């Protein structure tokens, strides 16, 4: 899927999405990128050389709504950010469950009845991470529910994505630390999840972008008024 403009004179309002097959004449995959994580998903540099596609490859309406402008394109993120947040929640949950098994096998008891200060440092840290995970999980559920029910969720989508992505990065790195050699070894998945989680804090908008979106919604300001 490629974003391109239908009419340069109308600015960003004319930006639309198009399907461009990889085998299409003029499309060349220059190279595959070597990455820290998500290696199962290819990231590539692609070159277009005088590529022409049929009008049927346009996704959505060809009409240009100047009044709505680029905001229509950006609304796509209101649906994709909850998805990324869901990925973050899932990775963090998997890391917590793996760490729970490792700690239990090591004889460390994690109790939900005792206060954290009455437990071992590792158990107390586990409980703190689980509470942090819960907040990201609930924000993600809310934004996803709003998207499913066609309720405006720009603020909530950014809040959920910002929280869940940061939680995933923090939790996966901490589980590597608490698991010791098992966390750093490639024989377990903890180190992989720690590498994979970082991109979730970057694509679909970084922390700074999410905070900017939330601030605009809370203050009722446009992108031109708050940059």
C-alpha angles and dihedrals in degrees: 000000000000128000115219138152127260094199123017091198091065094055124214092342089077095057111121138171122252136186110235114180115221091232092054116124111269096022114117129179101219099188145331115247122236108227143187094238147351088059091161087069114067119228113193143175109238127195125204117204112186091320115184122188132185119258089246088073091069113109112221130349122344090216115114114221104199092181092058092040123170090340089085091060092046091053086075087077091060086070100036099045093065087052092054089045088053090053090051092049090050096050092047091049092050091050092050093050092048090049091048089056092048093049093046091050087051090056096254112142119213109202128189091192100058123068115255094248090060093058136069118284091250093051092047091051090049091054091049091052092047091053090049090049091052092058092051091046094052094047089050092050091051096051092045092050090051091050091050091050095044092245115150104261108165093125095041093046090055093044092051094045094047094049099040094046093049091045091052093051093046096044097046092050092047092049089054088053096046094045092058115197091358089058094052096042121097087221088081129049098235095092091047092052090049090055094043095049096062095072090055088067090053115039121069084031134323126253090268093053092049092050090049092052092048091048092051092050094047093047096039093236130143126234088258092054097046118034 
